[in-house]
C-alpha cells in the first residue's frame, strides 16, 4: 500500500512516536510525507520515505495530487483541532479528495492505530472493496 503521512506542528512528535511503535508494519509499505514530518519520522525510524515539500509550501497539495491520481491508498494526518492554521483550506481539500476517492484517513492516533492494525492483519483491501474484481 502507498501510505501518506503528515502532521500539524503540535502533532509531529506524536506522529514520530506512532511511526516508531508501528515501524514494522510501516516498513512493508511505500511511504511518502510532507517535508518536515517525513524528515522527523525518517530520522527517528530509519524508514524510507519519499519526502515532498513542507505542508505550508505545497506538500499537502502534492499529496492531494497523488490522491486524485489514485497513487495513495491510506492517509495518516494527525491534526491539531485546537489551533487553526492558515493552510486549513488546503487541508479541507485534502480530506474532501480522500472522501471522493474512498481513501481511508486517520486524523488522530486512535483511528490511525485501528487502521494500522487492520492493515497488519490484512483485513482490508480498500481497492477491492471499492472496485471489486470480476
MODELLER restraints for C-alpha pairs under 7 A, 6 or more apart:
rsr = mdl.restraints
at = mdl.atoms
rsr.add(forms.Gaussian(group=physical.xy_distance, feature=features.Distance(at['CA:1:A'], at['CA:29:A']), mean=5.31, stdev=0.5))
rsr.add(forms.Gaussian(group=physical.xy_distance, feature=features.Distance(at['CA:1:A'], at['CA:30:A']), mean=6.18, stdev=0.5))
rsr.add(forms.Gaussian(group=physical.xy_distance, feature=features.Distance(at['CA:1:A'], at['CA:73:A']), mean=5.89, stdev=0.5))
rsr.add(forms.Gaussian(group=physical.xy_distance, feature=features.Distance(at['CA:2:A'], at['CA:29:A']), mean=6.23, stdev=0.5))
rsr.add(forms.Gaussian(group=physical.xy_distance, feature=features.Distance(at['CA:2:A'], at['CA:30:A']), mean=4.82, stdev=0.5))
rsr.add(forms.Gaussian(group=physical.xy_distance, feature=features.Distance(at['CA:2:A'], at['CA:31:A']), mean=5.92, stdev=0.5))
rsr.add(forms.Gaussian(group=physical.xy_distance, feature=features.Distance(at['CA:2:A'], at['CA:71:A']), mean=6.85, stdev=0.5))
rsr.add(forms.Gaussian(group=physical.xy_distance, feature=features.Distance(at['CA:2:A'], at['CA:72:A']), mean=5.01, stdev=0.5))
rsr.add(forms.Gaussian(group=physical.xy_distance, feature=features.Distance(at['CA:2:A'], at['CA:73:A']), mean=5.18, stdev=0.5))
rsr.add(forms.Gaussian(group=physical.xy_distance, feature=features.Distance(at['CA:2:A'], at['CA:74:A']), mean=6.57, stdev=0.5))
rsr.add(forms.Gaussian(group=physical.xy_distance, feature=features.Distance(at['CA:3:A'], at['CA:30:A']), mean=6.16, stdev=0.5))
rsr.add(forms.Gaussian(group=physical.xy_distance, feature=features.Distance(at['CA:3:A'], at['CA:31:A']), mean=4.94, stdev=0.5))
rsr.add(forms.Gaussian(group=physical.xy_distance, feature=features.Distance(at['CA:3:A'], at['CA:32:A']), mean=6.36, stdev=0.5))
rsr.add(forms.Gaussian(group=physical.xy_distance, feature=features.Distance(at['CA:3:A'], at['CA:72:A']), mean=6.03, stdev=0.5))
rsr.add(forms.Gaussian(group=physical.xy_distance, feature=features.Distance(at['CA:3:A'], at['CA:73:A']), mean=5.97, stdev=0.5))
rsr.add(forms.Gaussian(group=physical.xy_distance, feature=features.Distance(at['CA:3:A'], at['CA:74:A']), mean=4.84, stdev=0.5))
rsr.add(forms.Gaussian(group=physical.xy_distance, feature=features.Distance(at['CA:3:A'], at['CA:75:A']), mean=5.81, stdev=0.5))
rsr.add(forms.Gaussian(group=physical.xy_distance, feature=features.Distance(at['CA:4:A'], at['CA:31:A']), mean=5.90, stdev=0.5))
rsr.add(forms.Gaussian(group=physical.xy_distance, feature=features.Distance(at['CA:4:A'], at['CA:32:A']), mean=4.87, stdev=0.5))
rsr.add(forms.Gaussian(group=physical.xy_distance, feature=features.Distance(at['CA:4:A'], at['CA:33:A']), mean=5.40, stdev=0.5))
rsr.add(forms.Gaussian(group=physical.xy_distance, feature=features.Distance(at['CA:4:A'], at['CA:72:A']), mean=6.63, stdev=0.5))
rsr.add(forms.Gaussian(group=physical.xy_distance, feature=features.Distance(at['CA:4:A'], at['CA:74:A']), mean=6.33, stdev=0.5))
rsr.add(forms.Gaussian(group=physical.xy_distance, feature=features.Distance(at['CA:4:A'], at['CA:75:A']), mean=4.83, stdev=0.5))
rsr.add(forms.Gaussian(group=physical.xy_distance, feature=features.Distance(at['CA:4:A'], at['CA:76:A']), mean=6.14, stdev=0.5))
rsr.add(forms.Gaussian(group=physical.xy_distance, feature=features.Distance(at['CA:5:A'], at['CA:32:A']), mean=6.21, stdev=0.5))
rsr.add(forms.Gaussian(group=physical.xy_distance, feature=features.Distance(at['CA:5:A'], at['CA:33:A']), mean=4.53, stdev=0.5))
rsr.add(forms.Gaussian(group=physical.xy_distance, feature=features.Distance(at['CA:5:A'], at['CA:34:A']), mean=6.84, stdev=0.5))
rsr.add(forms.Gaussian(group=physical.xy_distance, feature=features.Distance(at['CA:5:A'], at['CA:75:A']), mean=6.10, stdev=0.5))
rsr.add(forms.Gaussian(group=physical.xy_distance, feature=features.Distance(at['CA:5:A'], at['CA:76:A']), mean=4.89, stdev=0.5))
rsr.add(forms.Gaussian(group=physical.xy_distance, feature=features.Distance(at['CA:5:A'], at['CA:77:A']), mean=5.95, stdev=0.5))
rsr.add(forms.Gaussian(group=physical.xy_distance, feature=features.Distance(at['CA:6:A'], at['CA:33:A']), mean=5.65, stdev=0.5))
rsr.add(forms.Gaussian(group=physical.xy_distance, feature=features.Distance(at['CA:6:A'], at['CA:34:A']), mean=5.60, stdev=0.5))
rsr.add(forms.Gaussian(group=physical.xy_distance, feature=features.Distance(at['CA:6:A'], at['CA:37:A']), mean=5.87, stdev=0.5))
rsr.add(forms.Gaussian(group=physical.xy_distance, feature=features.Distance(at['CA:6:A'], at['CA:76:A']), mean=6.38, stdev=0.5))
rsr.add(forms.Gaussian(group=physical.xy_distance, feature=features.Distance(at['CA:6:A'], at['CA:77:A']), mean=4.86, stdev=0.5))
rsr.add(forms.Gaussian(group=physical.xy_distance, feature=features.Distance(at['CA:6:A'], at['CA:78:A']), mean=6.60, stdev=0.5))
rsr.add(forms.Gaussian(group=physical.xy_distance, feature=features.Distance(at['CA:7:A'], at['CA:15:A']), mean=6.82, stdev=0.5))
rsr.add(forms.Gaussian(group=physical.xy_distance, feature=features.Distance(at['CA:7:A'], at['CA:37:A']), mean=6.39, stdev=0.5))
rsr.add(forms.Gaussian(group=physical.xy_distance, feature=features.Distance(at['CA:7:A'], at['CA:77:A']), mean=5.31, stdev=0.5))
rsr.add(forms.Gaussian(group=physical.xy_distance, feature=features.Distance(at['CA:7:A'], at['CA:78:A']), mean=4.57, stdev=0.5))
rsr.add(forms.Gaussian(group=physical.xy_distance, feature=features.Distance(at['CA:7:A'], at['CA:79:A']), mean=5.93, stdev=0.5))
rsr.add(forms.Gaussian(group=physical.xy_distance, feature=features.Distance(at['CA:8:A'], at['CA:78:A']), mean=6.43, stdev=0.5))
rsr.add(forms.Gaussian(group=physical.xy_distance, feature=features.Distance(at['CA:8:A'], at['CA:79:A']), mean=5.45, stdev=0.5))
rsr.add(forms.Gaussian(group=physical.xy_distance, feature=features.Distance(at['CA:8:A'], at['CA:80:A']), mean=6.01, stdev=0.5))
rsr.add(forms.Gaussian(group=physical.xy_distance, feature=features.Distance(at['CA:10:A'], at['CA:80:A']), mean=6.43, stdev=0.5))
rsr.add(forms.Gaussian(group=physical.xy_distance, feature=features.Distance(at['CA:11:A'], at['CA:78:A']), mean=6.00, stdev=0.5))
rsr.add(forms.Gaussian(group=physical.xy_distance, feature=features.Distance(at['CA:11:A'], at['CA:79:A']), mean=6.67, stdev=0.5))
rsr.add(forms.Gaussian(group=physical.xy_distance, feature=features.Distance(at['CA:11:A'], at['CA:80:A']), mean=6.49, stdev=0.5))
rsr.add(forms.Gaussian(group=physical.xy_distance, feature=features.Distance(at['CA:12:A'], at['CA:37:A']), mean=6.19, stdev=0.5))
rsr.add(forms.Gaussian(group=physical.xy_distance, feature=features.Distance(at['CA:15:A'], at['CA:78:A']), mean=6.91, stdev=0.5))
rsr.add(forms.Gaussian(group=physical.xy_distance, feature=features.Distance(at['CA:16:A'], at['CA:40:A']), mean=6.71, stdev=0.5))
rsr.add(forms.Gaussian(group=physical.xy_distance, feature=features.Distance(at['CA:16:A'], at['CA:41:A']), mean=5.04, stdev=0.5))
rsr.add(forms.Gaussian(group=physical.xy_distance, feature=features.Distance(at['CA:16:A'], at['CA:44:A']), mean=6.90, stdev=0.5))
rsr.add(forms.Gaussian(group=physical.xy_distance, feature=features.Distance(at['CA:19:A'], at['CA:41:A']), mean=6.73, stdev=0.5))
rsr.add(forms.Gaussian(group=physical.xy_distance, feature=features.Distance(at['CA:20:A'], at['CA:45:A']), mean=5.69, stdev=0.5))
rsr.add(forms.Gaussian(group=physical.xy_distance, feature=features.Distance(at['CA:23:A'], at['CA:45:A']), mean=6.76, stdev=0.5))
rsr.add(forms.Gaussian(group=physical.xy_distance, feature=features.Distance(at['CA:25:A'], at['CA:120:A']), mean=6.13, stdev=0.5))
rsr.add(forms.Gaussian(group=physical.xy_distance, feature=features.Distance(at['CA:27:A'], at['CA:47:A']), mean=6.32, stdev=0.5))
rsr.add(forms.Gaussian(group=physical.xy_distance, feature=features.Distance(at['CA:31:A'], at['CA:49:A']), mean=5.00, stdev=0.5))
rsr.add(forms.Gaussian(group=physical.xy_distance, feature=features.Distance(at['CA:31:A'], at['CA:50:A']), mean=6.29, stdev=0.5))
rsr.add(forms.Gaussian(group=physical.xy_distance, feature=features.Distance(at['CA:32:A'], at['CA:49:A']), mean=5.08, stdev=0.5))
rsr.add(forms.Gaussian(group=physical.xy_distance, feature=features.Distance(at['CA:32:A'], at['CA:50:A']), mean=4.41, stdev=0.5))
rsr.add(forms.Gaussian(group=physical.xy_distance, feature=features.Distance(at['CA:32:A'], at['CA:51:A']), mean=5.75, stdev=0.5))
rsr.add(forms.Gaussian(group=physical.xy_distance, feature=features.Distance(at['CA:33:A'], at['CA:49:A']), mean=6.76, stdev=0.5))
rsr.add(forms.Gaussian(group=physical.xy_distance, feature=features.Distance(at['CA:33:A'], at['CA:50:A']), mean=6.37, stdev=0.5))
rsr.add(forms.Gaussian(group=physical.xy_distance, feature=features.Distance(at['CA:33:A'], at['CA:51:A']), mean=5.16, stdev=0.5))
rsr.add(forms.Gaussian(group=physical.xy_distance, feature=features.Distance(at['CA:33:A'], at['CA:52:A']), mean=6.08, stdev=0.5))
rsr.add(forms.Gaussian(group=physical.xy_distance, feature=features.Distance(at['CA:34:A'], at['CA:51:A']), mean=5.75, stdev=0.5))
rsr.add(forms.Gaussian(group=physical.xy_distance, feature=features.Distance(at['CA:34:A'], at['CA:52:A']), mean=4.85, stdev=0.5))
rsr.add(forms.Gaussian(group=physical.xy_distance, feature=features.Distance(at['CA:34:A'], at['CA:53:A']), mean=5.63, stdev=0.5))
rsr.add(forms.Gaussian(group=physical.xy_distance, feature=features.Distance(at['CA:34:A'], at['CA:54:A']), mean=5.13, stdev=0.5))
rsr.add(forms.Gaussian(group=physical.xy_distance, feature=features.Distance(at['CA:34:A'], at['CA:55:A']), mean=5.67, stdev=0.5))
rsr.add(forms.Gaussian(group=physical.xy_distance, feature=features.Distance(at['CA:34:A'], at['CA:59:A']), mean=5.05, stdev=0.5))
rsr.add(forms.Gaussian(group=physical.xy_distance, feature=features.Distance(at['CA:34:A'], at['CA:60:A']), mean=6.72, stdev=0.5))
rsr.add(forms.Gaussian(group=physical.xy_distance, feature=features.Distance(at['CA:35:A'], at['CA:51:A']), mean=5.24, stdev=0.5))
rsr.add(forms.Gaussian(group=physical.xy_distance, feature=features.Distance(at['CA:35:A'], at['CA:52:A']), mean=5.13, stdev=0.5))
rsr.add(forms.Gaussian(group=physical.xy_distance, feature=features.Distance(at['CA:35:A'], at['CA:53:A']), mean=4.82, stdev=0.5))
rsr.add(forms.Gaussian(group=physical.xy_distance, feature=features.Distance(at['CA:35:A'], at['CA:54:A']), mean=4.23, stdev=0.5))
rsr.add(forms.Gaussian(group=physical.xy_distance, feature=features.Distance(at['CA:35:A'], at['CA:59:A']), mean=6.93, stdev=0.5))
rsr.add(forms.Gaussian(group=physical.xy_distance, feature=features.Distance(at['CA:36:A'], at['CA:54:A']), mean=5.84, stdev=0.5))
rsr.add(forms.Gaussian(group=physical.xy_distance, feature=features.Distance(at['CA:38:A'], at['CA:49:A']), mean=6.41, stdev=0.5))
rsr.add(forms.Gaussian(group=physical.xy_distance, feature=features.Distance(at['CA:38:A'], at['CA:51:A']), mean=5.69, stdev=0.5))
rsr.add(forms.Gaussian(group=physical.xy_distance, feature=features.Distance(at['CA:42:A'], at['CA:48:A']), mean=6.49, stdev=0.5))
rsr.add(forms.Gaussian(group=physical.xy_distance, feature=features.Distance(at['CA:42:A'], at['CA:49:A']), mean=6.45, stdev=0.5))
rsr.add(forms.Gaussian(group=physical.xy_distance, feature=features.Distance(at['CA:52:A'], at['CA:59:A']), mean=5.35, stdev=0.5))
rsr.add(forms.Gaussian(group=physical.xy_distance, feature=features.Distance(at['CA:52:A'], at['CA:62:A']), mean=6.94, stdev=0.5))
rsr.add(forms.Gaussian(group=physical.xy_distance, feature=features.Distance(at['CA:53:A'], at['CA:59:A']), mean=4.27, stdev=0.5))
rsr.add(forms.Gaussian(group=physical.xy_distance, feature=features.Distance(at['CA:56:A'], at['CA:87:A']), mean=6.45, stdev=0.5))
rsr.add(forms.Gaussian(group=physical.xy_distance, feature=features.Distance(at['CA:60:A'], at['CA:90:A']), mean=6.81, stdev=0.5))
rsr.add(forms.Gaussian(group=physical.xy_distance, feature=features.Distance(at['CA:61:A'], at['CA:90:A']), mean=6.92, stdev=0.5))
rsr.add(forms.Gaussian(group=physical.xy_distance, feature=features.Distance(at['CA:64:A'], at['CA:94:A']), mean=5.34, stdev=0.5))
rsr.add(forms.Gaussian(group=physical.xy_distance, feature=features.Distance(at['CA:64:A'], at['CA:97:A']), mean=6.89, stdev=0.5))
rsr.add(forms.Gaussian(group=physical.xy_distance, feature=features.Distance(at['CA:66:A'], at['CA:72:A']), mean=6.04, stdev=0.5))
rsr.add(forms.Gaussian(group=physical.xy_distance, feature=features.Distance(at['CA:67:A'], at['CA:97:A']), mean=6.81, stdev=0.5))
rsr.add(forms.Gaussian(group=physical.xy_distance, feature=features.Distance(at['CA:67:A'], at['CA:98:A']), mean=6.90, stdev=0.5))
rsr.add(forms.Gaussian(group=physical.xy_distance, feature=features.Distance(at['CA:68:A'], at['CA:97:A']), mean=6.65, stdev=0.5))
rsr.add(forms.Gaussian(group=physical.xy_distance, feature=features.Distance(at['CA:73:A'], at['CA:103:A']), mean=5.80, stdev=0.5))
rsr.add(forms.Gaussian(group=physical.xy_distance, feature=features.Distance(at['CA:74:A'], at['CA:103:A']), mean=5.68, stdev=0.5))
rsr.add(forms.Gaussian(group=physical.xy_distance, feature=features.Distance(at['CA:74:A'], at['CA:104:A']), mean=5.21, stdev=0.5))
rsr.add(forms.Gaussian(group=physical.xy_distance, feature=features.Distance(at['CA:74:A'], at['CA:105:A']), mean=6.14, stdev=0.5))
rsr.add(forms.Gaussian(group=physical.xy_distance, feature=features.Distance(at['CA:75:A'], at['CA:104:A']), mean=6.35, stdev=0.5))
rsr.add(forms.Gaussian(group=physical.xy_distance, feature=features.Distance(at['CA:75:A'], at['CA:105:A']), mean=4.77, stdev=0.5))
rsr.add(forms.Gaussian(group=physical.xy_distance, feature=features.Distance(at['CA:75:A'], at['CA:106:A']), mean=6.38, stdev=0.5))
rsr.add(forms.Gaussian(group=physical.xy_distance, feature=features.Distance(at['CA:76:A'], at['CA:105:A']), mean=5.92, stdev=0.5))
rsr.add(forms.Gaussian(group=physical.xy_distance, feature=features.Distance(at['CA:76:A'], at['CA:106:A']), mean=4.94, stdev=0.5))
rsr.add(forms.Gaussian(group=physical.xy_distance, feature=features.Distance(at['CA:76:A'], at['CA:107:A']), mean=6.39, stdev=0.5))
rsr.add(forms.Gaussian(group=physical.xy_distance, feature=features.Distance(at['CA:76:A'], at['CA:112:A']), mean=6.51, stdev=0.5))
rsr.add(forms.Gaussian(group=physical.xy_distance, feature=features.Distance(at['CA:77:A'], at['CA:106:A']), mean=5.90, stdev=0.5))
rsr.add(forms.Gaussian(group=physical.xy_distance, feature=features.Distance(at['CA:77:A'], at['CA:107:A']), mean=4.82, stdev=0.5))
rsr.add(forms.Gaussian(group=physical.xy_distance, feature=features.Distance(at['CA:78:A'], at['CA:107:A']), mean=4.66, stdev=0.5))
rsr.add(forms.Gaussian(group=physical.xy_distance, feature=features.Distance(at['CA:78:A'], at['CA:108:A']), mean=5.12, stdev=0.5))
rsr.add(forms.Gaussian(group=physical.xy_distance, feature=features.Distance(at['CA:79:A'], at['CA:107:A']), mean=5.66, stdev=0.5))
rsr.add(forms.Gaussian(group=physical.xy_distance, feature=features.Distance(at['CA:79:A'], at['CA:108:A']), mean=6.73, stdev=0.5))
rsr.add(forms.Gaussian(group=physical.xy_distance, feature=features.Distance(at['CA:98:A'], at['CA:104:A']), mean=6.96, stdev=0.5))
rsr.add(forms.Gaussian(group=physical.xy_distance, feature=features.Distance(at['CA:106:A'], at['CA:112:A']), mean=4.87, stdev=0.5))
rsr.add(forms.Gaussian(group=physical.xy_distance, feature=features.Distance(at['CA:118:A'], at['CA:124:A']), mean=6.43, stdev=0.5))
